[in-house]
Amino acid sequence: MAGFKVSTEIEAPIEQVREFVDKPENELLWQSNAAEREVLTGGPIEKGTRIRLVDRFLGLRMESEWEIVEHHPYFRVDRTVSGPMNLESSWRLEPVENGTLFTMELEAPDGFGGFFGKVSEPLVLAMARRDFVTNLAKLKDLIEADI
Protein backbone atom coordinates (compact mmCIF):
# COMPACT_ATOMS: atom_id res chain seq x y z
CA MET A 1 0.00 0.00 0.00
CA ALA A 2 1.21 3.48 -0.85
CA GLY A 3 -0.17 6.79 0.26
CA PHE A 4 0.27 10.05 2.10
CA LYS A 5 -1.51 12.61 4.26
CA VAL A 6 -1.33 16.41 4.03
CA SER A 7 -2.93 19.12 6.18
CA THR A 8 -3.39 22.87 6.30
CA GLU A 9 -4.97 25.30 8.72
CA ILE A 10 -7.63 27.50 7.17
CA GLU A 11 -8.65 30.69 8.94
CA ALA A 12 -12.37 30.16 8.46
CA PRO A 13 -15.20 28.52 10.41
CA ILE A 14 -15.49 24.76 10.03
CA GLU A 15 -18.98 25.04 8.45
CA GLN A 16 -17.70 27.38 5.75
CA VAL A 17 -14.87 24.99 4.89
CA ARG A 18 -17.21 21.97 4.92
CA GLU A 19 -19.71 23.65 2.65
CA PHE A 20 -16.98 24.44 0.12
CA VAL A 21 -15.06 21.14 0.08
CA ASP A 22 -18.19 18.96 0.07
CA LYS A 23 -19.16 20.18 -3.43
CA PRO A 24 -17.41 18.17 -6.16
CA GLU A 25 -17.71 21.03 -8.66
CA ASN A 26 -15.57 23.22 -6.37
CA GLU A 27 -12.66 20.81 -6.87
CA LEU A 28 -12.21 22.43 -10.29
CA LEU A 29 -11.31 25.65 -8.45
CA TRP A 30 -8.60 24.28 -6.17
CA GLN A 31 -7.34 20.93 -7.46
CA SER A 32 -4.80 21.58 -10.20
CA ASN A 33 -5.30 18.20 -11.89
CA ALA A 34 -9.12 18.34 -11.90
CA ALA A 35 -10.52 18.71 -15.41
CA GLU A 36 -14.15 17.57 -14.96
CA ARG A 37 -16.49 16.61 -12.13
CA GLU A 38 -19.97 15.17 -12.64
CA VAL A 39 -22.26 13.88 -9.91
CA LEU A 40 -23.88 10.77 -11.38
CA THR A 41 -26.51 10.19 -8.71
CA GLY A 42 -29.32 12.55 -7.78
CA GLY A 43 -29.91 14.13 -4.42
CA PRO A 44 -27.50 15.51 -1.84
CA ILE A 45 -23.84 14.54 -1.51
CA GLU A 46 -23.96 11.57 0.87
CA LYS A 47 -22.87 7.97 1.34
CA GLY A 48 -23.50 6.16 -1.94
CA THR A 49 -23.11 9.24 -4.15
CA ARG A 50 -21.17 8.45 -7.33
CA ILE A 51 -19.00 11.02 -9.06
CA ARG A 52 -17.26 10.87 -12.44
CA LEU A 53 -13.83 12.48 -12.34
CA VAL A 54 -11.56 13.44 -15.18
CA ASP A 55 -8.07 14.41 -14.05
CA ARG A 56 -4.79 15.16 -15.76
CA PHE A 57 -1.65 13.75 -14.18
CA LEU A 58 1.80 13.47 -15.78
CA GLY A 59 0.28 14.53 -19.09
CA LEU A 60 -2.28 11.72 -19.03
CA ARG A 61 -6.06 12.09 -19.06
CA MET A 62 -7.42 9.79 -16.37
CA GLU A 63 -11.16 9.16 -16.11
CA SER A 64 -12.60 7.34 -13.14
CA GLU A 65 -15.77 6.85 -11.16
CA TRP A 66 -15.72 7.27 -7.40
CA GLU A 67 -18.25 6.42 -4.72
CA ILE A 68 -18.58 8.11 -1.36
CA VAL A 69 -18.32 5.23 1.12
CA GLU A 70 -18.43 7.28 4.33
CA HIS A 71 -19.95 10.70 4.81
CA HIS A 72 -20.26 12.60 8.05
CA PRO A 73 -20.43 16.37 8.51
CA TYR A 74 -16.67 16.75 8.96
CA PHE A 75 -15.32 13.54 7.39
CA ARG A 76 -15.65 11.90 3.98
CA VAL A 77 -14.15 8.83 2.33
CA ASP A 78 -14.29 8.24 -1.43
CA ARG A 79 -13.15 5.10 -3.27
CA THR A 80 -12.72 4.36 -6.96
CA VAL A 81 -15.20 1.94 -8.48
CA SER A 82 -13.70 2.18 -11.97
CA GLY A 83 -10.68 3.76 -13.56
CA PRO A 84 -7.00 3.19 -14.13
CA MET A 85 -6.07 2.97 -10.43
CA ASN A 86 -7.52 1.57 -7.23
CA LEU A 87 -7.54 4.58 -4.87
CA GLU A 88 -9.16 5.77 -1.67
CA SER A 89 -9.19 9.38 -0.57
CA SER A 90 -10.51 11.04 2.52
CA TRP A 91 -10.78 14.45 4.05
CA ARG A 92 -11.31 15.44 7.65
CA LEU A 93 -12.13 18.79 9.25
CA GLU A 94 -11.25 19.66 12.83
CA PRO A 95 -11.84 22.93 14.66
CA VAL A 96 -8.66 24.69 15.79
CA GLU A 97 -8.02 27.98 17.56
CA ASN A 98 -7.86 30.10 14.39
CA GLY A 99 -10.33 28.21 12.24
CA THR A 100 -10.24 24.73 10.71
CA LEU A 101 -7.62 22.05 10.20
CA PHE A 102 -8.24 20.38 6.83
CA THR A 103 -6.53 17.03 6.27
CA MET A 104 -6.56 15.00 3.06
CA GLU A 105 -5.30 11.47 2.72
CA LEU A 106 -4.72 9.37 -0.40
CA GLU A 107 -4.09 5.63 -0.39
CA ALA A 108 -3.44 3.22 -3.22
CA PRO A 109 -4.01 -0.27 -1.76
CA ASP A 110 -2.32 -1.86 -4.80
CA GLY A 111 0.39 0.81 -4.86
CA PHE A 112 0.88 3.24 -7.72
CA GLY A 113 2.98 0.67 -9.54
CA GLY A 114 0.13 -1.07 -11.34
CA PHE A 115 -0.53 1.86 -13.62
CA PHE A 116 2.82 3.66 -13.78
CA GLY A 117 5.23 0.77 -13.17
CA LYS A 118 6.77 -0.35 -9.90
CA VAL A 119 10.09 1.38 -10.55
CA SER A 120 8.44 4.79 -10.94
CA GLU A 121 6.20 4.43 -7.86
CA PRO A 122 8.29 6.57 -5.44
CA LEU A 123 8.53 9.37 -8.00
CA VAL A 124 4.80 9.28 -8.83
CA LEU A 125 3.93 9.26 -5.13
CA ALA A 126 6.19 12.25 -4.46
CA MET A 127 4.70 14.17 -7.39
CA ALA A 128 1.14 13.43 -6.26
CA ARG A 129 1.96 14.51 -2.70
CA ARG A 130 3.51 17.75 -4.01
CA ASP A 131 0.33 18.43 -6.00
CA PHE A 132 -1.80 17.85 -2.90
CA VAL A 133 0.30 20.32 -0.87
CA THR A 134 -0.05 22.92 -3.64
CA ASN A 135 -3.79 22.25 -3.88
CA LEU A 136 -4.30 22.72 -0.14
CA ALA A 137 -2.49 26.06 -0.30
CA LYS A 138 -4.84 27.13 -3.10
CA LEU A 139 -7.87 25.90 -1.13
CA LYS A 140 -6.71 27.89 1.89
CA ASP A 141 -6.29 31.04 -0.21
CA LEU A 142 -9.71 30.65 -1.86
CA ILE A 143 -11.63 30.12 1.36
CA GLU A 144 -9.80 32.79 3.35
CA ALA A 145 -10.35 35.33 0.54
CA ASP A 146 -14.10 34.76 0.86
CA ILE A 147 -14.21 35.98 4.48
N, C-alpha and C positions, 0 to 999 in steps of 0.2 A: 504494500500500500504506500502511496506517495501522497503528499499533501502539505498544506501550510495554513497558518492563521495570521491575519493582520487586523490591527485595530487602530482607531483614531477617536479622539475626543472632539465632539461637535458642540459648540456653544449654542445650543438650542434645546428647548424642552423635548422630552422623550416622545410625546405625542406628535409633535411636528416632524421629527425624524421618522417615526413609524409611518405616518401618513405618506411621506415622500417615498421611502424605500419599499413600501409594500405595493407600489404600482409598477408593474412590469414596463410600461411605456416610459417611465422616468429613467430606466436604465440607459436609454438612448442618450440621455443628457450627461451621464457621469461615467459610464463604462466605455472606455476607448475602443474596445473591440466589438461592441454591440452595433449590429447593422439593422436588425429587425426584431420586433417583439410582437407576438400575436397571441392573445388569450383565446384558447380553443374551446373552452367550456363557458357556459353562461353563468350569470350570477356573480356574487362577490368573490374576491380572492380568499380562498380557504383551502383546507385539506381536500385533496382530490382535484383541484384546479390543474388543468394542463395548459402549458405555454409552449408555443413554437418559438425557438430562438435561432437567429442567424447571426453568427459572429465571424470576425476575421481575426485569424491568429497566424503569425508567421507567413503572411501572404496567402493563406488558404481560407476559402469560404467554408465554414462548418455549420451545417444545419442540424438541429437536434430538437427533440421534444422532451420537455421536463414535466414532472408532476410534483406538486407540493405534497409532501408526505407527512409533514407536521406543520401546524400553524397555530400559534398563540399570539397574543397581542405584541409581545416583544421578542419573539423567536420564530424562525421559519427554517424548514429544511426542504430542499428541492433535490430531486434525483432524476437522472436521465432515464427515459424509457425507450428512446431510440436516438441514434446518432453515432458519430465515429468513435466516441469514447464513453466509457462507463464512469460517470462522475456523480458526486454528491456535494452540494454546497449548502451552507447555512449562514444565517446572520442572526445576531443577538444584540439587543439593546439593553443597556443598564444605566440607571440614573447615576450621575456623578455630581460633584459639587458645582461645576460650571456648566452642566448641561447633560450630555448623553455620551456614553461610551458605545461606539458601534464596532462590532467585531464580525468579520467575515472569515469563513473557513471553507477550504476546497479540499476534497479528498478524491483520489482516483484509486478505488479498491484494487484494480488490476494494474496500477501504475500507469505512467504516461507512455511507457514503452510500446504498448500494443499498437498505437497509431503512428508514433514518431520514430520508433526503434529504441531498443533498450540502451544502446550506447548514448543516444542523445537525451535520455531522460533527465539527468541532472541539469542540463542546459535549459531544456524546455520548462522544467519546474521553476528554475530561477527566473526565467523570463516571465512566466505567468505570475509569479509572486511580485515581481517588479511592477507589472501592469496593475495588480491589485492595489499595491501601495499608492501608485499614481492615481488610480481611480478613487480611492478613499480620500485623497487630498482634494480632488475635484468635487466629490460629494460634500465634503466639509465646507469648501468655498461656496458652493451653490446654496446650501441650506443656511449658512450663516449670513449670506448676502440678502436673504429673504426676510431677515428679522427687522 
